[in-house]
């Protein structure tokens, strides 16, 4: 049994964590909370939205809020977590603030996308109405670059 494990948490676009001095890890799947220590048997599980926490030899506890993911333990020495999103925090209060800020940013992005979608829809309707009022042939005269200006 080794004394430390390697932890890799990644998203499709980035590696969030790559630590090679992990002493223990706690996470949650559908069956509840569980822990991983060095020498753990091979494991594959689907994580639900949870806070993964791990103890490092050099820095103490670290935390990452996940929206879910897939965790694997390989050879009792490597833990890999693949997730869509993860937010790191040095402690739980910092992590909570980071999650709230991230959710606010996501909400603002969604609102801006809805507004832009509505603007494009209105422009398209206006172009169609202008074309119909001119008596033109809709299929041959409407240009997409005019609709989406």
N, C-alpha and C positions, 0 to 999 in steps of 0.2 A: 504494500500500500504506500502510495506517495504522500508527502506531507502537504502539497499544494496542487491546485488544479488550475487549468486555463479556462477562462470564461470569455466567450465571444458573443456579443449581442449585435445583430445586424438587421438593417432594413434593406429593401431592394436597392436603395441608393447610397447607403453609408454603413460603415462599421461604427456603432455607437460606443462599444466597450471592447477592448482587447486587453485583458489582464491575466497575467500568468502566476499570480500569487494569491489565489482564492482559497481560503480555508474551509468555507461552508457557504451554502446558498439555500434560500427559502423562496418558494413560489407557490402558486395555486393553480390547480386544474379543476375539472368538474367534480372530482372526488374529494377536494378540499386542499388544505395546505400540506406541503411536504418539504423535506429537506434533502440536500445532497451533500455528502461528505466525500473526501478522497477515497478512492477504491470502490465507489458505488457501482452496482451492476449496470450494464447497458440499459438505457431507458429512452423511450420515445413517448411524449405526451403533448397534448394540445392545451396550452395555457389559456385561461379566460382573462378578461381584463383584471389586472392585479398589479401590485407593487412587488417587484422582485428585489430581494435584498441579499447582499453577500458581504462576508467578512474577508478583508484582505490582510495579509501579514503586515504590510507596511502602513496602511491608512485607516484601519478600522472598518466600520460599516459604510456601505455605499448603497444607493437606491436607484431604481429605474421603474417608472410607471409605464406599463404596457397596455395596449388595447387588445391584447391577445397575441398568441404566437405559437410556435412549435419549439419545444425544448428537447434536446437530445443529450444524453450522457454517453460518451465514448471511452471505453477502456478505463473507466473510473478516474480519468485524468483530464478530460476535456468536456466542457459544457457549452453547447451552442444553442442560442436562442435566435430564431428567425421571426421577425415581427414586422408589421406594417409601420408602426410608429412607436417610439420610445422616448421618454423624457427623463433625463438624469437629474438627480438631486443629491447634494452632500448630506442632507438630513431630511426628515419627513416634512418639516415646515417649509423648507426651501423647495422641496419637490411639490408640495401642495400649491405654492405660489406659481411655480413653473407650469403646472397643469392648468391652473386657472388662466394664466396668460396665454397659453397655447390654445385653450378652448375659445377664448375671446378672439384671438387672431383667426381661428378657423371660422368662427361665426361671422366675422367681418368679411372674410374672403367669400363665404357663401352668399352673404347679403349683396356684395359688389357683383358677384356673378349673376344673381337674380336680376339686379338692376340693369346690367348690360344686356341680358337676355331680353328683358322687356323692351329696352331701347331698340334692339335689332328687330324685334317683332313689330314695333310701331313703325319703324322705317320701311319694313317690307310691306306692311298694310298700306302706308302712304304711297309707295311706288305703284302698287297694284291699283289703288284708287285713282291716282293720276293717269295711269295708263288706260284704265277703263273709261275715264271721263274724256280722254282724247280720242277714243274710238279705235285704238290700235289693236293689233293682234298680239295678245299677251304672250303667247308661246314664242314668237319670233323677235319681239322688241325689247323685252326686259333683260337687262344685263345684271349679273350678280354683283359686279363691282359697284353698281348704282344702289342696289338694295342694301348692301352691307357697308355703306360709307359711314 
